[in-house]
Amino acid sequence: MEEALLHGIEDGTLGRGSVAGDEYLWDMQQARVAHDGTAYWLEVCYCLIPLEEERPYWAQYFELISIKDAHARRNCRDLNGTEPWACSECNCTRRLEEKLQSSGESFLTRLRAKFDGRAV
């Protein structure tokens, strides 16, 4: 499965058919791996149930252990109806993104290293 995931990232087909578009590729570029091998990433999600639409795409490559909101959902302007699509310009995840980038190692770098020298 890791090889198929890398192939999907490299050729841009990861998440093809999803409304999330290029978000999947961005997620994998930003993802980090902890010392125990667990991958972490942040994703902007417009679903009422977090990752409702994206779950089938991710589930083929990952065991989704924990999904958390960046802030109280009642404060989300998109979800509470005060500003549709507000998440596109929201900075509610900025601190989390900064913290994530300073932890572990790059998921994509580690994944590529597994297949160095092999055609994927």
C-alpha positions as CSV (number, residue, x, y, z in Angstrom):
1,M,0.0,0.0,0.0
2,E,2.9,2.4,0.7
3,E,4.1,2.1,-2.8
4,A,0.6,2.7,-4.2
5,L,0.4,5.8,-2.0
6,L,3.7,7.1,-3.2
7,H,2.7,6.5,-6.8
8,G,-0.6,8.4,-6.2
9,I,1.3,11.3,-4.7
10,E,4.0,11.4,-7.4
11,D,1.6,11.2,-10.3
12,G,-1.0,13.5,-8.7
13,T,-3.8,10.9,-8.7
14,L,-4.2,10.7,-4.9
15,G,-7.7,11.7,-4.1
16,R,-8.8,11.9,-7.8
17,G,-12.6,12.2,-7.9
18,S,-12.8,13.8,-4.5
19,V,-14.2,17.3,-4.0
20,A,-11.1,18.0,-1.9
21,G,-9.1,18.4,-5.1
22,D,-5.4,19.1,-4.5
23,E,-5.8,19.1,-0.7
24,Y,-4.7,15.5,-0.5
25,L,-1.4,16.2,-2.2
26,W,-0.8,19.2,0.0
27,D,-1.6,17.2,3.1
28,M,1.0,14.6,2.2
29,Q,3.6,17.3,1.4
30,Q,3.0,18.8,4.9
31,A,2.6,15.5,6.8
32,R,5.1,14.5,9.5
33,V,6.0,11.2,11.0
34,A,6.5,10.8,14.7
35,H,9.2,8.5,16.2
36,D,6.7,5.7,16.5
37,G,5.9,5.8,12.8
38,T,2.5,7.5,13.2
39,A,1.8,10.0,10.4
40,Y,0.2,13.4,11.3
41,W,-1.3,16.1,9.1
42,L,-3.8,18.9,9.2
43,E,-6.6,19.2,6.7
44,V,-9.2,21.9,6.1
45,C,-12.6,20.0,6.1
46,Y,-16.0,21.4,5.2
47,C,-17.9,18.2,6.1
48,L,-20.3,18.3,9.0
49,I,-18.7,15.0,10.2
50,P,-15.0,15.5,9.9
51,L,-13.5,13.7,6.9
52,E,-16.9,12.3,6.0
53,E,-16.1,12.7,2.3
54,E,-12.4,12.1,2.4
55,R,-12.4,9.0,4.7
56,P,-12.7,6.4,1.9
57,Y,-9.7,7.9,0.1
58,W,-7.5,8.0,3.3
59,A,-8.7,4.6,4.6
60,Q,-7.1,2.7,1.8
61,Y,-3.7,3.9,2.9
62,F,-4.0,4.8,6.6
63,E,-5.6,3.5,9.8
64,L,-7.3,6.7,11.0
65,I,-6.6,6.6,14.7
66,S,-7.7,10.1,15.7
67,I,-9.5,13.0,14.0
68,K,-9.7,16.3,15.9
69,D,-11.1,19.7,15.2
70,A,-8.7,22.6,15.3
71,H,-11.2,24.7,17.3
72,A,-14.7,24.4,18.7
73,R,-16.9,23.7,15.7
74,R,-19.5,26.3,17.0
75,N,-16.8,28.9,16.2
76,C,-16.4,27.8,12.6
77,R,-18.0,30.5,10.5
78,D,-18.6,28.0,7.6
79,L,-20.3,25.5,9.9
80,N,-22.4,28.0,11.8
81,G,-23.5,29.6,8.6
82,T,-22.2,33.1,9.1
83,E,-19.7,32.9,6.3
84,P,-19.9,30.0,3.7
85,W,-16.5,28.6,2.7
86,A,-14.8,30.7,5.4
87,C,-12.3,27.9,6.0
88,S,-10.5,28.7,2.8
89,E,-9.2,32.0,4.3
90,C,-9.2,31.0,8.0
91,N,-6.0,30.9,10.0
92,C,-7.4,28.8,12.8
93,T,-4.9,26.0,12.1
94,R,-1.8,28.3,11.8
95,R,-0.4,27.5,15.2
96,L,-1.0,23.8,14.7
97,E,0.7,23.9,11.3
98,E,3.7,25.6,12.8
99,K,3.9,23.1,15.6
100,L,3.5,20.2,13.2
101,Q,6.3,21.4,11.0
102,S,8.7,21.5,13.9
103,S,8.0,17.9,14.9
104,G,9.2,14.5,13.6
105,E,10.3,14.2,10.0
106,S,8.7,14.7,6.6
107,F,6.3,11.9,5.8
108,L,6.9,12.2,2.1
109,T,10.7,12.2,2.5
110,R,10.5,9.0,4.6
111,L,8.1,7.4,2.2
112,R,10.3,8.2,-0.8
113,A,13.4,6.9,1.0
114,K,11.7,3.4,1.3
115,F,11.6,3.2,-2.5
116,D,14.8,5.0,-3.5
117,G,16.3,3.3,-6.5
118,R,13.1,1.4,-7.3
119,A,10.6,2.5,-9.9
120,V,7.3,3.2,-8.4
